[in-house]
Amino acid sequence: MYPVPKNTFKGRLFAVLFIAMTSLLLTACAAAPLEPTSALSAAREAIASAEQEGARQHAGGELDEAQQKLEAAMHSVSSEDMVRAERLAQEAAIAAELAEAKTESVKAAEINREMGRSAEALTDEMRRSGEQQ
């Protein structure tokens, strides 16, 4: 520690400032983190977006996981564990985004298969037309 001159104005001033700064630091560390409203909102929006895309049909497991994590985040908020609540809300958003991406991938694959069938049908029709002439 620093040597503090005793019985001098500077020594007393140093001691008062040291106590004040220590108290301020301890108070700041002891304050509870705020509710992660932005992370919770982002998770809700991601889940709603995934549901609109049809994730229930194509990525139900991922969507269920997102909803469970959001519920756990809300429970953590009510338990005043804001750090855990924020982490769970972020995980919920990621799971919902995964569900939406998986849904889009499945839909794209279905469109690709349909286009392949249409191309085959056109090729067959062109062969038949060529054979009839």
C-alpha positions in Angstrom: 0.0 0.0 0.0 1.0 3.6 -0.3 2.6 5.3 2.8 0.1 7.7 4.1 1.6 10.6 6.2 -0.3 10.7 9.5 -1.7 13.8 11.1 -1.3 15.9 8.1 -3.9 17.5 5.8 -2.7 15.6 2.8 -2.8 12.3 4.7 -6.4 12.9 5.8 -7.4 14.0 2.4 -5.8 10.9 0.8 -7.6 8.7 3.3 -11.0 10.3 2.6 -10.5 10.1 -1.1 -9.4 6.4 -0.8 -12.5 5.5 1.2 -14.8 7.4 -1.2 -13.3 5.7 -4.3 -13.4 2.3 -2.6 -17.1 2.8 -1.6 -18.0 4.0 -5.1 -16.2 1.0 -6.7 -17.9 -1.5 -4.4 -21.3 0.1 -5.0 -20.9 -0.1 -8.8 -19.9 -3.8 -8.6 -22.8 -4.7 -6.3 -25.4 -3.1 -8.6 -27.5 -5.7 -10.3 -27.3 -5.8 -14.1 -30.4 -4.4 -16.0 -33.0 -6.6 -17.6 -31.8 -7.6 -21.1 -34.9 -6.2 -22.8 -33.2 -5.8 -26.2 -32.0 -9.5 -26.2 -35.5 -10.6 -25.2 -37.1 -8.6 -27.9 -34.7 -9.9 -30.5 -35.4 -13.4 -29.5 -39.2 -12.8 -29.7 -38.9 -11.2 -33.1 -36.7 -14.1 -34.4 -39.2 -16.7 -33.2 -42.1 -14.8 -34.8 -40.2 -14.5 -38.1 -39.3 -18.2 -38.1 -43.0 -19.1 -37.4 -44.1 -16.9 -40.3 -41.7 -18.7 -42.6 -43.2 -22.0 -41.7 -40.5 -23.3 -39.3 -43.1 -25.3 -37.3 -43.4 -27.6 -40.3 -39.8 -27.8 -41.5 -37.7 -27.1 -38.3 -40.0 -27.8 -35.4 -37.2 -29.0 -33.1 -35.2 -25.9 -33.5 -38.2 -23.7 -33.1 -39.2 -25.5 -29.9 -35.7 -25.1 -28.6 -35.9 -21.4 -29.2 -39.2 -21.1 -27.4 -37.9 -23.1 -24.4 -34.8 -20.9 -24.2 -36.9 -17.8 -24.3 -39.1 -19.2 -21.5 -36.0 -20.0 -19.5 -34.7 -16.5 -20.1 -38.0 -15.0 -18.8 -37.8 -17.2 -15.7 -34.2 -16.0 -15.1 -35.5 -12.4 -15.3 -38.1 -13.2 -12.7 -35.3 -14.8 -10.6 -33.2 -11.6 -11.1 -30.4 -13.6 -12.8 -30.0 -11.0 -15.6 -26.7 -12.4 -16.9 -28.2 -15.8 -17.5 -31.3 -14.3 -18.9 -29.4 -12.4 -21.5 -27.4 -15.5 -22.5 -30.5 -17.6 -22.8 -32.3 -14.9 -24.8 -29.3 -14.7 -27.2 -29.4 -18.5 -27.5 -33.1 -18.4 -28.2 -32.6 -15.9 -31.0 -29.9 -18.0 -32.5 -32.0 -21.2 -32.4 -34.9 -19.3 -34.0 -32.6 -18.0 -36.8 -31.4 -21.5 -37.3 -35.0 -22.7 -37.6 -35.7 -20.0 -40.2 -32.6 -20.8 -42.2 -33.4 -24.5 -42.2 -36.9 -23.8 -43.3 -35.6 -21.6 -46.2 -33.2 -24.3 -47.1 -36.0 -27.0 -47.2 -38.2 -24.7 -49.3 -35.3 -24.0 -51.7 -34.6 -27.7 -52.1 -38.3 -28.3 -52.9 -38.3 -25.5 -55.5 -35.1 -27.0 -57.0 -36.7 -30.5 -57.3 -39.9 -29.0 -58.9 -37.8 -27.1 -61.4 -35.9 -30.3 -62.2 -39.1 -32.2 -62.8 -40.4 -29.4 -65.0 -37.2 -29.4 -67.0 -37.5 -33.2 -67.5 -41.1 -32.8 -68.6 -40.0 -30.2 -71.2 -37.2 -32.4 -72.4 -39.6 -35.4 -72.8 -42.1 -33.2 -74.6 -39.4 -32.0 -77.0 -38.3 -35.6 -77.7 -41.9 -36.6 -78.5 -42.4 -33.6 -80.8 -39.1 -34.5 -82.6 -40.1 -38.1 -83.0 -43.5 -37.3 -84.5 -42.0 -35.1 -87.3 
